[in-house]
Amino acid sequence: MSDEQTNLALAAVAAQLSADGGLLAEALLGANGAEQPSGGPGLGALAASGPRSAGREQAIAVVVEAVYEGYLLHGGSSRLLDASDPDLNILAGDRLYALGLAQLAALGDLESVSQLADVIAICAQARALDDEALAAAGWQLGASAIGWGSSSFAEESKAIVANDPAAATQALEVAAAQLRGESP
């Protein structure tokens, strides 16, 4: 996965927030978000590298990084914004979830909207359980399903989250690797 693609996606998200103005634009780190920190697991680049993303790689990377940034903000951290105000973090997280999902819908990719909605639900349960490994596995599966498409096994692995969270992390990781054609 490309750090450069992740940084470009983050810059695009920051530019959108800056263009929108208001509180979120004021909370951008650096000069209007121009010097945002990089980092993270490169989920946008992962999703963009799959065959379902062909011809729209950067748009997919931006969408996934926007939604992932929303997830980070809901947890009190950010790569783009000053995360010192818990109330603003919730508002900003919701805005970034909406931004990413709306962009996917505009692309006509309702399957990916569904995948990200599932990731958000998995992450909510992971936060309730204080289980970062489960959240990370949910993100890996979601990014993989966006890039490569889902499978019945991947969908079944999501059901394990509700029924047996202790076994879910491994099931999600295995399903994500299988979608990408890798050995788990």
C-alpha positions in Angstrom: 0.0 0.0 0.0 1.2 3.4 -0.9 2.0 6.0 1.8 1.9 8.6 -1.0 -1.6 7.6 -1.9 -2.6 7.8 1.8 -1.1 11.3 2.1 -2.8 12.4 -1.1 -6.1 11.1 0.2 -5.6 12.8 3.5 -4.8 16.1 1.8 -8.0 15.8 -0.3 -10.0 15.3 2.9 -8.3 18.3 4.5 -8.9 20.4 1.4 -12.6 19.5 1.5 -12.9 20.4 5.2 -11.0 23.7 4.5 -13.3 24.5 1.6 -16.4 23.8 3.8 -15.2 26.4 6.3 -16.5 26.7 9.8 -15.3 24.9 12.9 -13.8 22.0 11.2 -11.7 24.2 8.9 -10.5 26.1 11.9 -9.5 22.9 13.7 -7.3 21.6 10.8 -3.7 21.0 11.8 -1.0 22.9 10.0 -1.7 25.7 7.6 -5.3 25.0 6.7 -4.5 21.3 6.6 -1.7 21.8 4.2 0.8 20.0 6.5 -1.4 17.2 7.9 0.4 14.4 9.6 0.6 11.2 7.6 0.2 7.7 8.9 -2.3 5.1 9.7 -2.8 1.6 8.3 -3.1 2.8 4.7 -6.7 1.5 4.4 -7.6 3.8 1.5 -4.6 2.6 -0.5 -5.6 -1.0 0.3 -9.1 -0.5 -0.9 -7.9 1.4 -4.0 -5.5 -1.4 -5.0 -8.3 -4.0 -5.6 -9.8 -4.7 -9.0 -13.2 -3.2 -8.0 -11.5 0.2 -7.6 -9.9 0.2 -11.1 -10.2 3.6 -12.7 -11.3 5.3 -9.5 -8.4 4.5 -7.2 -7.9 8.0 -5.8 -11.6 8.5 -5.2 -11.8 5.2 -3.3 -8.7 6.1 -1.2 -10.2 9.4 -0.3 -13.5 7.9 0.8 -12.0 5.2 2.9 -9.5 7.6 4.6 -12.3 10.1 5.3 -14.4 7.4 7.0 -11.4 6.1 8.9 -10.6 9.6 10.0 -14.2 9.8 11.3 -13.6 6.6 13.3 -10.4 8.1 14.8 -12.2 11.3 15.8 -15.0 9.4 17.5 -12.2 7.8 19.6 -10.5 11.1 20.4 -7.6 11.2 18.0 -7.0 12.5 14.5 -4.4 12.8 11.8 -6.0 16.0 10.4 -7.8 17.9 13.2 -7.0 19.2 16.6 -8.8 16.5 18.6 -8.7 18.3 22.0 -12.5 19.1 22.0 -14.5 15.9 22.6 -17.8 17.5 21.4 -16.1 18.7 18.2 -14.6 15.2 17.7 -18.1 13.7 17.6 -19.4 16.4 15.2 -16.3 16.0 12.9 -16.4 12.2 13.0 -20.0 12.3 11.9 -19.2 14.8 9.2 -16.4 12.6 7.8 -18.6 9.5 7.9 -21.2 11.4 5.9 -18.7 12.8 3.5 -17.2 9.4 2.7 -20.5 7.6 2.4 -22.0 10.4 0.2 -19.0 10.3 -2.1 -19.4 6.5 -2.5 -23.1 6.9 -3.2 -22.3 9.6 -5.8 -20.0 7.0 -7.5 -23.0 4.6 -7.5 -21.1 2.1 -5.4 -23.8 1.0 -3.0 -22.0 -2.2 -2.2 -19.1 -0.3 -0.8 -21.5 2.0 1.2 -22.9 -1.2 2.8 -19.4 -2.5 3.5 -18.4 0.8 5.3 -21.7 0.8 7.2 -20.7 -2.7 8.4 -17.2 -1.5 9.4 -18.8 1.3 11.4 -21.0 -1.1 13.2 -18.1 -3.5 13.9 -16.0 -0.6 15.2 -18.9 0.5 17.5 -19.0 -3.0 19.0 -15.2 -3.1 19.3 -15.2 0.2 21.1 -17.8 -1.0 23.5 -15.6 -4.1 24.2 -12.4 -1.9 24.3 -11.0 -4.3 21.6 -8.8 -2.4 19.1 -7.7 -5.6 17.4 -11.4 -6.3 16.5 -11.7 -2.8 15.1 -8.5 -3.2 13.1 -9.7 -6.5 11.7 -13.1 -4.9 10.8 -11.3 -2.2 8.9 -9.1 -4.7 7.0 -12.1 -6.7 5.9 -14.0 -3.6 4.9 -11.1 -2.1 2.8 -10.6 -5.5 1.2 -14.3 -6.0 0.4 -14.4 -2.5 -1.2 -11.4 -3.3 -3.3 -12.0 -7.0 -4.2 -15.7 -7.5 -3.5 -17.2 -9.5 -0.7 -17.9 -13.2 -0.4 -20.3 -15.4 1.6 -17.5 -16.3 3.9 -16.7 -12.6 4.5 -20.3 -11.9 5.2 -20.5 -14.9 7.6 -17.4 -13.6 9.4 -19.2 -10.4 10.2 -22.0 -12.3 11.9 -19.4 -13.8 14.3 -18.8 -10.3 15.7 -22.3 -10.2 17.3 -22.3 -13.9 18.4 -18.7 -14.5 19.5 -16.6 -11.3 19.6 -13.6 -13.3 21.0 -13.4 -15.4 17.8 -14.4 -12.5 15.5 -11.0 -10.9 15.1 -9.4 -14.0 13.6 -12.4 -14.7 11.4 -12.4 -11.2 10.0 -8.6 -11.3 9.3 -8.9 -14.6 7.5 -11.8 -13.4 5.4 -9.9 -10.2 4.5 -6.9 -12.2 3.4 -9.1 -14.6 1.3 -10.8 -11.7 -0.5 -7.3 -10.4 -1.5 -6.3 -13.9 -2.6 -3.7 -14.2 0.1 -3.0 -17.0 2.5 -4.3 -16.1 6.0 
